[in-house]
Amino acid sequence: MDLAHTYLGEKVLAQGLKYLLSKDMEDFNRLISWAEKLPMPEHQKKDLESVKTFLQNKDSNWYKLGQRLLAETDPKVKEKLGINFFLNANFLGVPKQQKMAQELGCSVPWAILIDPTAKCNLHCTGCWAGEYSQKDELDFDTLDRIFTECEELGIYFIIMSGGEPTLRKDDIVKLAEKHSSQGFLLFTNGTLVDDKFIEDMKRVGNITLTFSIEGFEETTDARRGKGVFKKVMDAMDRMRKAGLIYGVSTTYNRYNTEELASEEFVDMLVDKGVTYAWYFTYIPVGRDADVEMMATPEQRAYMYDKILEYRRTKPIFIMDFWNDGEASNGCIAGGRRYLHINAHGDVEPCAFIHYATCNIKDVSLKDALRSPLMLAYQKRQPFNMNHHRPCPLIDNPELMVEIVQESKAYSTQLSADETPEEFAEKLKPYADEWGKIADEKYLKTSANVK
């Protein structure tokens, strides 16, 4: 009987969500009122209340974003991504992840980041994956097996990077079609997005692309190669015409922070139909790693303030991978909310932490989650009670040394020319300087709460 109720409840929710996604913003309030009568966990009630709040202000940036998505997105894409992301990955997936975490005795992530290939058609300065073997790939059957194991654990959100994942676009489309209950997000340089791929994405409905740019044309091409920016802009235009959903990934460093934080840049993204943007700070790992290229602590603080401003004013969803520690209660890596599997199969805590104690080709995803490295990582989370300092790599580098030593992890880079201790020592001045700024922010936040 419980299984029957669960099944019927899922069907009712799916039908309700389909109805919602087929309407315009004026019909949302009626559906929200209906949804409030359904039994649901407390965290989901709070999420629903947040949605209800922003719907009450038709002049808000969030209302405008929702209105645009409902009006411009292809019906199948809207329904497929909506159900897979909101219903499967969150409403149904999170309780299943929590149940499996209790059974396994470790965290079960909300998403996985995986590299189908390490090959790339570009040669970007400072690429975080530049020190992996460029020959590595995960074959179709291995990817298929991993995604099946994800579903069994309640993980319905798959993120792909590389290398350049669209070098494997035919396989990715087949996988997205086979695993139709999951949502797939690809970080891409955007240069290989052809019309056939756009038609395939429209047909399967559960793939979104995140285009990597560094700012406007001159800045992007300086790091990625001449003509790349225009190719990305063209791909966005064609995807928008097809009714697809897409975002942007950008890395702020010492030389482009002000450009990426500018209102002109964010307005350009909105004008191009971008739905979401991931902001990353440059981390000195991979090809041509250079501490001097890191954004200064003052620039990181500036970006934090600007993104908070744009979240209140711009119809685009912006995430700041490091500065959002308050919202995520610290670091989300190490299997807590996500982990990284590189193209060789090494299971890493994070895309920027190139250490592992197991390979997914040799173990199940369940066993990978219980590996010595993941457990050593998780038992120290949060790495700092000040969530403005969430990261064990750039904010608390001494803890990364402890984790590697305790778990006996091996380096996953081609040339391990630097020990964890040497890397931590190199980052200590940055961590100390950021710590002063972050602690001031923490004290101000605490005072305001009181």
C-alpha positions as CSV (number, residue, x, y, z in Angstrom):
1,M,0.0,0.0,0.0
2,D,2.9,2.4,0.8
3,L,4.4,1.7,-2.6
4,A,1.0,2.3,-4.3
5,H,0.6,5.6,-2.5
6,T,4.2,6.6,-3.4
7,Y,3.6,5.7,-7.0
8,L,0.3,7.6,-7.2
9,G,1.8,10.6,-5.4
10,E,4.6,10.7,-7.9
11,K,2.2,10.5,-10.8
12,V,0.0,13.3,-9.4
13,L,3.1,15.5,-8.9
14,A,4.3,14.8,-12.4
15,Q,1.0,15.6,-13.9
16,G,0.7,18.8,-11.8
17,L,4.1,19.9,-12.9
18,K,3.4,19.2,-16.6
19,Y,0.3,21.3,-16.2
20,L,2.2,24.1,-14.6
21,L,4.9,24.1,-17.3
22,S,2.3,24.3,-20.1
23,K,0.8,27.5,-18.7
24,D,1.9,31.1,-18.2
25,M,2.8,32.8,-15.0
26,E,-0.8,33.8,-14.2
27,D,-1.7,30.2,-13.6
28,F,1.1,29.5,-11.1
29,N,-0.8,30.7,-8.0
30,R,-3.6,28.2,-8.5
31,L,-1.2,25.4,-8.8
32,I,0.8,26.5,-5.8
33,S,-2.4,26.6,-3.7
34,W,-3.1,23.0,-4.9
35,A,0.5,21.9,-4.1
36,E,0.3,23.3,-0.6
37,K,-2.4,20.8,0.3
38,L,-0.1,17.8,-0.6
39,P,1.9,16.0,2.1
40,M,5.6,16.9,1.8
41,P,8.8,17.1,4.0
42,E,9.5,20.4,5.8
43,H,12.3,21.5,3.4
44,Q,10.0,21.1,0.4
45,K,7.4,23.2,2.1
46,K,9.9,26.0,2.6
47,D,10.9,25.7,-1.1
48,L,7.3,26.0,-2.1
49,E,6.9,29.1,0.2
50,S,9.9,30.7,-1.5
51,V,8.3,30.1,-4.9
52,K,5.0,31.6,-3.7
53,T,6.8,34.7,-2.4
54,F,8.5,35.6,-5.6
55,L,5.2,35.0,-7.6
56,Q,3.5,37.7,-5.6
57,N,5.8,40.4,-7.1
58,K,5.2,40.6,-10.8
59,D,8.0,43.2,-11.1
60,S,10.7,41.0,-9.6
61,N,13.6,39.7,-11.6
62,W,12.6,36.1,-10.7
63,Y,9.1,36.6,-12.0
64,K,10.5,38.0,-15.3
65,L,12.9,35.0,-15.6
66,G,10.1,32.5,-15.1
67,Q,7.9,34.4,-17.5
68,R,10.6,34.3,-20.2
69,L,11.4,30.6,-19.7
70,L,7.7,29.6,-20.0
71,A,7.2,31.8,-23.1
72,E,10.4,30.9,-25.0
73,T,11.3,27.3,-24.1
74,D,10.2,24.4,-26.4
75,P,7.3,22.5,-24.8
76,K,9.1,19.2,-24.6
77,V,12.3,20.7,-23.3
78,K,10.4,22.7,-20.7
79,E,8.5,19.6,-19.5
80,K,11.5,17.2,-19.6
81,L,14.0,19.4,-17.8
82,G,11.3,20.7,-15.4
83,I,10.3,17.2,-14.3
84,N,13.8,15.8,-14.2
85,F,15.3,18.8,-12.3
86,F,12.5,19.9,-10.0
87,L,10.6,16.6,-9.4
88,N,13.2,13.8,-9.9
89,A,16.4,15.5,-8.7
90,N,14.9,17.4,-5.8
91,F,11.4,16.3,-4.6
92,L,11.9,12.6,-5.2
93,G,15.7,12.3,-5.3
94,V,16.7,14.0,-2.1
95,P,14.7,11.8,0.3
96,K,16.1,8.7,-1.6
97,Q,19.6,10.1,-1.2
98,Q,19.1,10.6,2.5
99,K,17.8,7.1,2.9
100,M,20.7,5.6,1.0
101,A,23.2,7.7,3.0
102,Q,21.9,6.1,6.2
103,E,22.3,2.6,4.8
104,L,25.8,3.2,3.4
105,G,27.1,5.3,6.3
106,C,28.4,8.0,4.0
107,S,27.1,11.0,2.1
108,V,25.2,10.4,-1.2
109,P,25.5,13.4,-3.5
110,W,22.8,15.4,-5.3
111,A,24.8,15.4,-8.5
112,I,27.9,13.9,-10.0
113,L,30.4,15.7,-12.3
114,I,31.9,13.3,-14.9
115,D,34.3,13.7,-17.8
116,P,33.4,11.5,-20.8
117,T,36.7,12.5,-22.4
118,A,39.9,14.4,-21.6
119,K,40.3,15.3,-25.3
120,C,39.7,18.9,-26.3
121,N,39.9,20.9,-29.5
122,L,41.1,24.0,-27.7
123,H,44.3,24.7,-25.6
124,C,43.1,27.3,-23.0
125,T,45.6,29.0,-20.7
126,G,45.3,27.8,-17.1
127,C,42.9,24.9,-17.9
128,W,42.2,23.1,-14.7
129,A,42.2,19.8,-16.6
130,G,45.3,20.5,-18.5
131,E,47.5,18.1,-16.5
132,Y,45.3,15.0,-17.1
133,S,46.2,12.6,-19.9
134,Q,44.6,13.9,-23.0
135,K,44.1,10.3,-24.3
136,D,41.7,9.2,-21.6
137,E,38.0,8.5,-22.2
138,L,35.2,6.7,-20.4
139,D,33.5,4.3,-22.8
140,F,29.7,4.2,-23.4
141,D,29.1,1.1,-21.2
142,T,31.0,2.5,-18.2
143,L,29.0,5.8,-18.4
144,D,25.8,3.8,-18.8
145,R,26.6,1.7,-15.8
146,I,27.5,4.8,-13.7
147,F,24.2,6.6,-14.6
148,T,22.2,3.5,-13.7
149,E,23.9,3.3,-10.3
150,C,23.2,7.0,-9.9
151,E,19.4,6.4,-10.4
152,E,19.5,3.6,-7.8
153,L,21.0,6.1,-5.3
154,G,18.5,8.8,-6.1
155,I,20.9,11.0,-8.2
156,Y,19.1,12.5,-11.2
157,F,21.4,15.4,-12.1
158,I,24.5,14.6,-14.2
159,I,27.1,17.3,-15.0
160,M,29.7,16.7,-17.7
161,S,33.0,18.5,-18.3
162,G,36.3,17.4,-19.8
163,G,38.1,17.9,-22.0
164,E,35.4,18.9,-24.3
165,P,32.3,16.7,-23.8
166,T,30.7,17.6,-27.1
167,L,33.5,15.6,-28.8
168,R,31.3,12.7,-27.5
169,K,27.9,14.3,-28.4
170,D,26.5,11.3,-30.2
171,D,27.1,9.1,-27.1
172,I,25.8,11.7,-24.8
173,V,22.6,12.1,-26.7
174,K,22.1,8.3,-26.6
175,L,22.8,8.2,-22.8
176,A,20.4,11.1,-22.2
177,E,17.8,9.3,-24.3
178,K,18.3,6.0,-22.4
179,H,18.4,7.7,-18.9
180,S,15.4,9.9,-19.7
181,S,14.6,10.6,-16.0
182,Q,17.9,12.4,-15.5
183,G,18.9,15.9,-16.4
184,F,22.3,16.4,-18.2
185,L,24.3,19.6,-18.0
186,L,27.4,20.0,-20.2
187,F,30.2,22.5,-19.6
188,T,31.3,23.2,-23.2
189,N,33.6,25.6,-25.1
190,G,30.7,26.0,-27.6
191,T,32.7,25.6,-30.8
192,L,31.3,22.2,-31.8
193,V,27.6,22.9,-31.4
194,D,26.2,22.1,-34.8
195,D,22.6,22.1,-36.1
196,K,22.3,18.3,-35.7
197,F,23.2,18.4,-32.0
198,I,20.7,21.2,-31.5
199,E,18.0,19.1,-33.1
200,D,19.0,16.1,-31.0
201,M,18.9,18.1,-27.8
202,K,15.4,19.4,-28.7
203,R,14.3,15.8,-29.4
204,V,15.5,14.3,-26.1
205,G,14.7,17.3,-24.1
206,N,16.9,16.7,-21.0
207,I,20.2,18.3,-22.0
208,T,21.3,21.9,-21.2
209,L,24.6,23.4,-22.3
210,T,26.8,25.7,-20.2
211,F,29.1,27.8,-22.4
212,S,32.5,28.8,-21.1
213,I,33.5,32.4,-21.7
214,E,35.9,34.8,-19.9
215,G,34.1,38.1,-20.4
216,F,33.5,39.9,-23.7
217,E,35.2,39.0,-27.0
218,E,38.7,40.3,-26.5
219,T,39.1,38.7,-23.0
220,T,37.5,35.4,-24.1
221,D,39.6,35.0,-27.2
222,A,42.8,36.0,-25.3
223,R,42.4,32.8,-23.2
224,R,40.5,30.5,-25.5
225,G,41.6,31.4,-29.0
226,K,40.6,33.8,-31.7
227,G,37.0,33.5,-32.9
228,V,35.8,31.4,-30.0
229,F,33.6,34.2,-28.5
230,K,31.7,34.7,-31.8
231,K,31.2,30.9,-32.2
232,V,29.6,30.9,-28.7
233,M,27.4,33.8,-29.4
234,D,26.2,32.1,-32.6
235,A,25.5,28.8,-30.8
236,M,23.5,30.7,-28.2
237,D,21.4,32.4,-30.9
238,R,20.7,29.1,-32.6
239,M,19.8,27.4,-29.3
240,R,17.5,30.2,-28.4
241,K,15.7,29.9,-31.7
242,A,15.2,26.2,-31.1
243,G,13.7,26.9,-27.6
244,L,16.6,25.3,-25.7
245,I,17.8,26.3,-22.2
246,Y,21.4,27.2,-21.8
247,G,23.8,28.9,-19.4
248,V,27.3,30.3,-19.0
249,S,30.4,29.3,-17.0
250,T,33.0,31.9,-16.4
251,T,36.2,32.0,-14.3
252,Y,37.2,35.3,-12.7
253,N,40.8,35.9,-12.1
254,R,43.2,38.9,-11.4
255,Y,42.7,40.3,-14.9
256,N,39.0,39.9,-15.7
257,T,37.1,40.2,-12.3
258,E,35.9,43.7,-12.9
259,E,34.7,42.9,-16.4
260,L,32.8,39.8,-15.3
261,A,31.3,41.7,-12.3
262,S,30.1,44.6,-14.5
263,E,26.5,45.3,-15.1
264,E,27.3,45.5,-18.9
265,F,28.4,41.8,-18.9
266,V,25.5,40.5,-17.0
267,D,23.0,42.5,-19.1
268,M,24.7,41.0,-22.2
269,L,24.0,37.5,-20.8
270,V,20.3,38.4,-20.2
271,D,20.0,39.9,-23.7
272,K,21.4,36.7,-25.2
273,G,18.7,34.6,-23.4
274,V,21.1,33.0,-20.8
275,T,19.1,31.4,-18.0
276,Y,21.9,30.7,-15.5
277,A,25.6,31.5,-14.9
278,W,28.2,29.7,-12.9
279,Y,31.0,31.9,-11.6
280,F,34.2,30.1,-10.6
281,T,37.3,31.7,-9.2
282,Y,40.6,30.7,-10.8
283,I,42.4,27.9,-9.0
284,P,46.1,27.3,-9.7
285,V,45.8,23.7,-10.8
286,G,46.3,22.1,-14.2
287,R,48.0,23.6,-17.2
288,D,50.2,26.7,-16.6
289,A,49.1,26.9,-13.0
290,D,49.9,30.3,-11.7
291,V,49.1,31.7,-8.2
292,E,49.6,35.2,-9.5
293,M,46.6,34.7,-11.8
294,M,44.2,34.2,-8.9
295,A,41.7,36.9,-8.1
296,T,43.0,38.9,-5.1
297,P,41.0,38.5,-1.9
298,E,39.7,42.0,-2.4
299,Q,38.4,41.0,-5.9
300,R,36.8,37.9,-4.5
301,A,34.9,40.1,-1.9
302,Y,33.9,42.5,-4.7
303,M,32.5,39.6,-6.7
304,Y,30.6,38.3,-3.7
305,D,28.8,41.7,-3.3
306,K,28.1,42.2,-7.0
307,I,26.5,38.8,-7.4
308,L,24.3,39.4,-4.4
309,E,23.2,42.6,-6.1
310,Y,22.4,40.9,-9.4
311,R,20.4,38.2,-7.7
312,R,18.1,41.0,-6.5
313,T,17.9,42.8,-9.8
314,K,18.6,40.7,-12.9
315,P,16.4,38.0,-14.5
316,I,19.2,35.4,-14.5
317,F,20.2,32.7,-11.9
318,I,23.8,33.2,-10.9
319,M,25.8,30.8,-8.7
320,D,29.3,31.6,-7.2
321,F,31.0,28.2,-6.6
322,W,33.2,29.5,-3.7
323,N,31.4,32.5,-2.4
324,D,28.1,30.6,-1.9
325,G,29.3,28.8,1.1
326,E,26.7,30.4,3.3
327,A,23.8,29.0,1.2
328,S,25.4,25.6,1.0
329,N,26.6,25.4,4.6
330,G,30.2,25.0,3.5
331,C,32.0,22.9,0.9
332,I,29.6,20.7,-1.2
333,A,32.3,18.4,-2.6
334,G,33.7,15.0,-1.4
335,G,30.3,13.3,-2.1
336,R,28.4,15.6,0.3
337,R,26.5,17.2,-2.6
338,Y,28.7,16.3,-5.6
339,L,32.0,14.6,-6.6
340,H,34.1,14.4,-9.7
341,I,35.0,11.4,-11.9
342,N,37.7,12.2,-14.4
343,A,38.1,10.7,-17.9
344,H,40.6,8.1,-16.6
345,G,38.0,7.0,-14.1
346,D,39.6,8.4,-10.9
347,V,37.0,9.4,-8.3
348,E,38.0,12.8,-6.9
349,P,36.3,14.9,-4.2
350,C,36.2,17.9,-6.6
351,A,37.2,18.9,-10.1
352,F,39.9,21.1,-8.6
353,I,41.3,18.5,-6.1
354,H,43.3,16.0,-8.2
355,Y,43.6,13.1,-5.8
356,A,41.9,9.8,-5.6
357,T,41.9,6.4,-3.8
358,C,39.9,4.4,-6.3
359,N,38.9,4.2,-9.9
360,I,35.3,3.8,-11.1
361,K,36.3,1.2,-13.6
362,D,37.2,-1.1,-10.7
363,V,34.5,-0.3,-8.1
364,S,30.8,0.5,-7.9
365,L,29.6,4.1,-7.3
366,K,28.5,3.0,-3.8
367,D,32.0,1.8,-3.0
368,A,33.5,4.9,-4.4
369,L,31.4,7.0,-2.1
370,R,32.8,5.0,0.9
371,S,36.4,5.2,-0.3
372,P,39.0,6.4,2.2
373,L,39.4,9.8,0.5
374,M,35.7,10.6,0.6
375,L,35.3,9.5,4.2
376,A,38.4,11.5,5.2
377,Y,36.9,14.5,3.4
378,Q,33.4,14.2,4.8
379,K,34.4,13.8,8.4
380,R,36.0,17.2,8.3
381,Q,33.1,19.0,6.7
382,P,32.4,21.9,7.2
383,F,36.1,22.8,6.9
384,N,35.5,26.1,8.6
385,M,32.6,27.3,10.7
386,N,32.9,30.6,8.8
387,H,31.2,29.5,5.5
388,H,32.9,32.4,3.7
389,R,35.9,30.1,4.0
390,P,34.4,26.8,2.8
391,C,37.2,25.3,0.7
392,P,39.9,22.9,1.9
393,L,42.1,23.8,-1.1
394,I,42.3,27.6,-1.2
395,D,40.7,28.7,2.2
396,N,42.0,26.0,4.6
397,P,44.9,24.3,2.6
398,E,46.3,22.6,5.7
399,L,43.2,20.4,5.9
400,M,43.7,19.2,2.3
401,V,47.2,18.0,3.4
402,E,45.6,16.1,6.3
403,I,43.0,14.5,4.0
404,V,45.6,13.3,1.5
405,Q,47.9,11.9,4.1
406,E,45.1,10.1,6.1
407,S,43.5,8.5,3.0
408,K,46.9,7.7,1.3
409,A,45.5,9.3,-1.9
410,Y,47.4,9.3,-5.1
411,S,47.8,12.2,-7.5
412,T,45.6,12.0,-10.6
413,Q,47.7,14.4,-12.7
414,L,50.2,13.2,-15.3
415,S,53.1,14.9,-13.6
416,A,52.8,15.2,-9.8
417,D,55.6,17.8,-9.6
418,E,54.3,19.3,-6.4
419,T,53.5,17.6,-3.0
420,P,50.3,18.5,-1.1
421,E,52.5,20.2,1.5
422,E,54.2,22.3,-1.2
423,F,50.8,23.3,-2.7
424,A,49.4,24.2,0.7
425,E,52.4,26.4,1.5
426,K,52.1,28.1,-1.9
427,L,48.4,29.0,-1.1
428,K,48.9,29.9,2.5
429,P,49.4,33.7,1.9
430,Y,46.2,33.9,-0.1
431,A,44.3,31.8,2.5
432,D,45.5,34.1,5.3
433,E,44.6,37.3,3.5
434,W,41.2,36.0,2.4
435,G,40.6,34.8,6.0
436,K,40.9,38.3,7.3
437,I,38.3,39.6,4.9
438,A,36.0,36.6,5.3
439,D,36.1,36.8,9.1
440,E,35.1,40.4,9.0
441,K,32.1,39.4,6.8
442,Y,31.3,36.6,9.2
443,L,31.3,38.9,12.2
444,K,29.0,41.4,10.4
445,T,26.6,38.7,9.4
446,S,26.5,37.3,13.0
447,A,25.8,40.8,14.4
448,N,23.0,41.3,12.0
449,V,21.4,38.0,12.9
450,K,21.5,38.8,16.6
